[in-house]
Amino acid sequence: MPALRGFLWLVGFLLLGETLVGLLHLPLSAGVAGMLAMTLWLMLRGRVGEEIQAASQPLINVLAMLIMPGVVGVFFIAERFAGQWLAVGVALVLGTLLSVATTLWLMRRFMPAERHDD
């Protein structure tokens, strides 16, 4: 039951993102806006509840499948990038490197240090 409640929280933040993007005409996807709202809420709360943990853990295991539709969608708009492949390539490489660096920094910052009792 906690996973179902957690999934409802995730869907609720997605709907909040849809509402914010629609009302404020934000240049973001609804998923990103909802994720930012959830991040702010979790920061204010100071912890992640067991419901959200129970719902999000299985989603992490299938993360590649969740990203795939967006990647495939680029195939259908490829002609829009006809003369801009260098800029797109640089943006992808820099974005990937910044994402990996940020993730590593956050992991090192917030994960508890391992103790070695040798």
Buried (B, 14 or more C-beta within 10 A) or exposed (E): EEBEBBBEBBEEBBEBBBBBBEEEEBEBEBBEBBBBBBEEEBEEEEEEBEBBEBBBEEEEEEEEEEEEEEEEEEEEEEEEEEEEEEEEEEEEEEEEEEEEEEEEEEEEEEEEEEEEEE
